């Protein structure tokens, strides 16, 4: 596989400043300091605005590619009728169309066999009009998800879950891997926050709370590539408050509502909250059912009083995931167009 240009495959290195900056941003020598002192409420990292900018850049690059006779193509495969999956797949399809991509959705019955699903994936692997393939998870219990994901061509694995892409990322070949979308988007937001605070990531102490193959592990690899000192923690880490409390960067991806308390956050730290959890709200909705609300893995209000910058939930990391899926599809198309 050829190495893509850094501007294509390492988008987190291209982040620009946030629109709002704290009063001390840009002060002399500020790029070398550690975020140890908070000043008022944390700066909010606007994932919606950043994702919109990424999508605009992708659409512009896609137009250039179309002018050369190549239209990026994304195929999304949905098995079953899971409501959340249907919403996600619909949003991905709309984003692909807004970027000018060729967008295809395959909706299969929940009883679809393993062999039929892998046969469809193989067909998409061989289709020159398709540059990115995404099989929406979770799959029905009778299907081996790992086997299906490994059937996807690594060159078309825009989710970044194939062992080849995971292996390239693990050995530091970020320029050759297709990087999982949520960690890639989180890195862009992290760069946004660091620049807004007048900081450099190199040498910072980063703690990733969560060890999944989808977010935690690849996030740690990306932070290592930025010369951070990285700890992967999780729900069974001994004295988790102390581990989190020493971190200049906290990435929360543990999947437990507000598990990370505000008091744990080091004053001035950058907090990237990947968690999206639905919890009971107050009162009843128009349908007469109890209201719910979305929260992250971090106790937001308390953490905001200590952190230097923080992503809200919703409106933080979430919008970046689809934007980076479009970015990966563009990257795959650019590689195949060479």
N, C-alpha and C positions, 0 to 999 in steps of 0.2 A: 504494500500500500504506500502511495506517495504521501509526503507530508504536505498538508494544506498550508496556505499562508496563515501566519499567526492571527491576522485580523479576522479570518474566517472561523478558525477552530478554537480560539481562545478569547471569546467575546468578553469575558470578565476582565480582561486587561484593558478594555476600551471604555470603561465607565467614566462618565463625566460627573461634574459636581452636582450635588443636589441644589435645588432652587433656593432653599433656605439654608443659611449657614450660621453657626453660632458666632458670637462676637469675637472669639479668639481664633477663628479659622484663619489660616494664612499668616499667623504671627511668626516672627523670626524664630527659627529653630524648632517650630512646632511639629515638623515632619519627623523629628527624631524622638519626640517624647512618648511616654507611655500614658494611656488614658487612665489616670489615677484620681482625677478630681472631677466630679460632676458639677455642672452649673445650671441649677434649675431643672425643669423637666427635660427629658431626653428628646433629641431631635427625631422626628418620625420619618422613617424611610418609606417613601411613597412607591410601592410596588406597581400600582396602577399606571402611574406616569412613566416609570422606567420601562414597563412592559410595552406600553404604547410606542415608546421611542424605538425599542428593539423591533417591534413589528413593522414600523415604518421603514427601518433600515433593511429588514428582510424583504419587504415588498419592492423596494427600490432595486435591490440586488437581483431579485427574481425577474424584474422587468428587463434588466441587462441580459440575463441568461436566456429569457424568451427571445430577445432580439437575435441571439446566436442560434436559435432553433431548438432550444431545450426548455421545456416547461416543467418545473419541479412537480413531482407527483407523490401524493401521500395516500396510502391505503390504510384504513382503520377497520379492524375486525372486531365485531361485538358478538359474543355468544351468550344467549339468554336475554332476559328482560329485567335485569337489575336496574332499578330506577336511577340510582346515582350514576351508574355506568352510562346509561342512556344520556344523561345530562352532560357528562364529561365528553362523550363521543360527539354529541351535537355541537358543543363549544369548540372542539378541535376542528370539526368540519367547517364551521363558520370562519374560524381563524385562517384555515388553509385557503378558503375561497377569497377572503379579504386580502391575502398576500398574492393572489393571482396564481395559486397552485392548481394543478389538476387534482381534485379531491374525490376519493372513492370510499364508500362505506359498504362493508359486507356484514349484514346482520343475519346471524345463524340461530337456529332453534337451540334451546337449552339442552336438548337430547342429542345434539350433534356429536358424532364419535370422534375419538382422538385421531383416527386415520383420515377422516374427512377434513378435519381442521388442519392437520399438517399438510394434506394435499393442497389445500387452498393456499397455505403459506408458500409452499414450493412453487405454485403457479405464479404467485406474486413475485417471488424471487427471480423468476425467469422473464417477467414482464418489463421491457425496457422503458415503458412509460411511468413505472413506479420506482421512485428513488427512496422512499421511506415506508416501512411497514410497522404498524403498531397493533398489537393484540391486546385489547383492553382487559385488564385484570380487575377483580378476580374472575377466574374461569370456573365453570361447574366442577363439583368435587370429583367427578369421574375422569377428568382430564388432567394429565400431568403437565402443569404449567411450565416446569423447567424444560421438559422435552420440547414443548411448543416454542418457547423462546429461543432455544438452541437451534431450532429449525430455521429461524429467520437468518438470512444472510447478514454477517457482521457489517457489511457495507451499507445495508438498508435498515440496520437496527437503530432507529432514531430514538428509541427509549434508552439506549445505552446499557441494556441488561445482558447482552450476550457475553459469555465468558471471554471471548476474544477482546471485546471492548473493555470489560472489567480488568482483564490482565494487562492491557496496554496502559490503562490508567494507573494500575498498581505499580508498574515499573517506571512511572513518571513520563510516559509517552503521551502527554495530554494533546499534543498536536496531531496524533494519529488516531486517537480513540474518538468514538462518538460518546460524549459524556452524558450521564443521566441528567434529565432536564431540571429537576428540582435543585440538586446541588449546583449545577451550572448557573441557574438563575440566582441562587443564594449568593454565589460569589460575586455576581454583578452588584447586588445590593450591598454586599460587604465593602466592595471597592467604593461605591457611592458614599457610604457612611464614613469610611476612612478618609476620603478626600475632603468631605465636608468638615470633618473634625481636625484636618491638618495632620493626619497620621500616615505612617507607612505600615503595611502589614508585616513586612519582614522582621522576624525576631519576636513577634507578639506571641503571647501564651494563649493558645486556643483550646477550648474544651467543647467537644461535640458530645451531646447527651443523646445517645441512640446509636445502635450498631447494625442497622439494617443494611442489606445489600443495595437498597434503592436510594437511601439518603445518607445514613451515618458513615458508612465505610468510604463511599466515593467522596463525600464532603471532606473527610479527613485527608484523603489523597490530594485533593485540590488545595487544601490549606498547606500541606507539606510542600507542594509545588511553589507556594508563595513564601517559603522559608519561615513559616510559623512553627512554633513548638507545639505539637498536637497531642492531646489526650482524648481517647475515646472512652467516655463514661456511659453508664446505663443505670437502670433501676436497681441493680444489685451492687453498685459501686459503694464501697465503704466510705462513710462520711462524705456523701455527695455534696452537701452544702459547702464544705471546705474546698473540695475540688473545683466546684463552680466559682467559688468566691475568689480564687486566685487568677481567674481568667480575664484577659483583655478582650477576648472574643468568646461569646457563648452562642453555640448553635444548638437549638433545642429541637430534637426530632425523635422524641421518645413515645409520643402518642398517648399521653396521659394529660387530661385537662388541668392546666395551671399547676402542674407538679413542681415546677421550679419557682420557688418563692422569691419575691422581690428583694427580701433581705439578704439573699444569697449573692446577689449581683455586686460585683466590684464597682465602686463609684467610677463613672466615666467609661465603663465597658460598652462594647458594641454587642447588641443582642439580636440574633437572627432567629425568629420563632417560626419553625416549619410546621408546627402542629396545627391541625384544624379539627376541632372537637365540638360536637353539638351537645349542649347541656340544657337542662330545664331553664326556661325564662320565667317571667312574671306574668300572671294573668292568663287569659284565654284569647286565642286568635279569632278571626271572623268565622272560622269553621267550627268554633266551639271547643276546639282541642287546645290543650296547654301549649303556650308559646315556648319556643326554644331559641337559643342564641349560640353563636359560634365563638369559641375561645381558643386560644393557643395552648401550648405546653408551658407557657410562662404566665405567672400572675401579672398581667400587663400593667395595671394601674400602679401597683407598688414598685414594679421594676422600672417603670418610667421615671420615677422620682430619683433613681440612682444611676441609671445607665446614661451613657453619652449619646447613644443613638439606638433605636429599636424599631423593629417592624411590627405594625399592627396586625391583628387578625380580626376580621378579614382585611384584605387590601395590601398585604405585604408580599410574602413569598408566593402565595397562591397564583396571582396573575402571571408571574414569571414562568411558571411551569409550561403553560401552553406556548408562551412566546419562545421559549428555548426549544420546544418541540419543532416549531416552525424554523428556527435557526438550524437545528440539526438536519431537517429535511433539505433545506437550502444547501448546507454543507455537503450532504450526500450527493445531491444533484450536481453541484460544482465539481466534485471529484470524478463523477462518472462522465462528465462532459469533456474531460481533458483528452 
